[in-house]
Amino acid sequence: MLRAIVGSRVWVTLLGLPLLGVACGDDATGDEDELGGAPSRGGRASGGFTAVTGGRSSGGAPDGGRSAGGRSSGGRASGGASPGNAGEAGAGDAGAGGEAGGANPRCERLSPPTGRVVELTADRADELPAIVRSAEAGTTILLGDGTYRFSQSGEAERRLRITNQRVALRGASGIPERVVIDGEYATEEILTISASNVTVADLTITRAVHHPIHVSGGATGDIVGTLLYNLRLVDGGEQFVKINTSGQTPNTYADEGTIECSSFELTPEGREHVVPEPGGCYTGGIDGHQARGWQIKNNVFRGIHCENGALAEHAIHFWTSSRDTLVEQNRIIDCARGIGFGLGDGGGKLPDRAYDDDPYPGVGYIGHYDGVIRNNLIVTSPGFSFFDTGIELEQARGTRVLHNTLMHSESAFASISYRFDNTEVVLANNLVRSLRERDGAVASIQTNLETTDLGLFEDAESEDYHLKPSAAAAIDQGTELDDAGEDLDGQPHDAGAPDIGADEFSE
């Protein structure tokens, strides 16, 4: 039986939803060929932003701003960013905890859903794939507390496919630890999205063979407005969120999405299930291809690395001619690589995606156009030996890298690396161990602080990277920037003399 709610009227109907024709196996919109994951220290690897505004009629969009407030109380700078405690619920049954957790007070709860609402409980998990596939435009599917596992054996029968616009899939409680969708390493891609203005929120998704979530261009045109909010993604065998084109002729794209207030974690158990090829450690956090105008905000990434000698993908990576990406206020802890715009030099080929306005005519291959990386914290724990590079810019043109804090082991390749002829970027007000230029890249470098002094921070060993009052080398030493954004705690940078790094010191 299925309970449907429309407006304030409630009634019970038989489950009689028509099934869409679904081919077995992978979608036609499967992964694009990767260029490989060559470490930065090796040879060349083989092979302004657009804001999303307004509400969604599925009830999925937060209603705009976050309260800036003061410095978060009682929390470590890196530990309290995401709603949800990474690693607590795991792939097992959802517990009752989570309310106190590490929730960021600036991550507001989404508005209640409007329109048609379908409610489901975990004892009827096997009905969920058909309900999602058949959801009409504007439907919100609310999942009650519990762990959702599927007894079906076929990929097509297990996968959750959203193909109609304005569909929302949400946990009813608003607490992601309480609602767990567990692929049990029997589902290649747990959730796929190929329609506009889709919201997925307040859930844990775990143990995918490949991707927990895969977003791609639509069957008949580009899609926009994907919102992934207050999610807890654990143990993806490949990249946790994949953003691809449809691969059709003509191609279609997935643009102007938002991933916010979510956590990404690879556990020791999950590392045993990472897909080994290509490169030996084929996993990462967010991986976007030919994608324009995405915003990656206020998330936590933890433990995305392998211990087999191979290098994982980035926690956040947009490449193959992606454009206008905003990456801000994220915390990346103990991951192999932090943030990447572009990868490789393109081998002299044309850009992967042609834009009508051709922002840099005659330049040739560009791995990433424009975009901003600001107010992010990228750090490693004492003794962490798997870190390569914090921010990589390869054939990135017009990118601005502002007010980031990057602290890591001495053995790492670089805090920020910029590479290849077509790279022209701005690096300003970053607090780092090292900057590294290679292969003809050009950067405008303004008031960055290169240091190994962990004494600048309140308690680096406990992941508290707020500046101490005595951090004179960073406090009031930056350059005022019109597009500095807010610091890691949501506070504005001081006018005239901002601090260097992701934290603006306040008493």
C-alpha positions, 0 to 999 in steps of 0.5 A: 500500500502506498500513502499519497498526500496532495495538499492537506488531503490524505488517502491510501491507494494501491501501488499501481505505478507503471514501470518505465522501460529500463535496459539492464546494465549501465545507463547509456550515459555512463562514465566518460573515458578518464584521462587517468590519475597521474600524480602531480609529481610525475610526468604529464597525466595520460590521456565569475560563476553562475548562481542557482537562485530561486525555489523549487516547487518540489520543496527542495530548495533552501530559502536563500541565505545562511545566517552568518553568525559568529565563530561556530562554538564548541566545534573544530574548524574542520570537524563541524561543517557538515550535518552528519557524523561521517562514519557513525552509521556506516552501512548498517541500520540507521541509528537514532543519533545525529541531531547533535552530531557535527551539524553546521548551524549555517546549514538550514533545514529545507522548507517542507515539501509542497505538491504531491508527496509520497511517503515510504517506510524501510520495510517496503524498500523493494518498492522504492526503485519503481516509485522513483522511476515512475515519479511524476514531475513535482513529486516529493518522495519522503523516506521514513527512518531506517535502512533501505536495502533491495532484494532484487538482483538486477541493476535496472531493478535496484537503481533509483532513476530520476528522469522527470523534473522537479522530483525530490527524494528526501529523508522525512526526519531531516537527519541523514544518519536516520535514513540509509540507502545501502547498495551493499556493493550489489548496485553499480550506481545507486541514484541517477539523475537526468532531469532538471530541478531535482532535489536529493536531501537528508539521506545517507547513501552508501556502498555503491560498486561505482557511484552513489550518485550520477548526474548526467545531461537529459535525454532531450536537452541540458538539465539544470538545478540539481540540488544535493543537500545535507547528504551523507555519502559513504564508501563509493567504489568510484567517484561519490558524485559523478557529473557527466554529459549524456554522450548523445549526438548532439550532446547534452549537459548537466549545468548549474547544480549545487552540492551543499552541506554534505559529507563524503567519507571513505572508510577503511572497509570501503577502501577494500572495495575501491575500483582499482583501474585505471590508476589503482585507486579509481575513487574520489569525491565529486567529479564533473565533466564539461559542467558549467556553473556548479556550486560546491559549498560547505561540505566535508570530505574525509579519508578519500585515499588508498593505501596501496601506493596508488593515488586517488582522484580529487575530493572536488574535480571539474575538468574537460572544459568545465566552466564557472565552478564555485568551490567555497567553505569546504573542509577536506581532511586526509584526502589524497588530493584536494581540489582540481580544475582541469587535468593534463594539457589536452594533447593539443586537441580542441576543448571538450565543450564549445561555448557559444560566447567562446570566452578565450578565442584562439587559446586552444585547449582549456581544462577549466574556464574561470571559476573561483576556489575560496575559503576552503580548508585542506589539511592532513593529520600528523603522519598522514603520508598519502597526500599529493597536492591541495589545489591543482590548476591544469590548463585552467584559465581565469580561475581565482584562488582566494583565501584558502588554508592548506597545511600538510606533510613536508613530503607532499608535492605542493599546496597549490600547483599550476601547470601548462601554457594556457593556465592563467590564474590569480592566487591571492591571500592563501595560507599554504606550505608551498606554491609550484609553477610548471610548464609555462603556467602564469599566475598573478600572485598576491599576498600569499603566506608560505609557511610551515608554522602550525603555531599560527593555529589554535590547535592544528592537531585537533583540526582547529585551524582558526588563527591564534591572536598571535598569528601576526604573519597572517592577521591583517596581512592580506589584500582586499578583494571584491570577491573574497566571499565569507570565511570558513565560519561565514564571517566577512573578511575585514575591509582594507586589511583582511587576514590571509587564509580561510579564517578571518580572526575575531576575538 
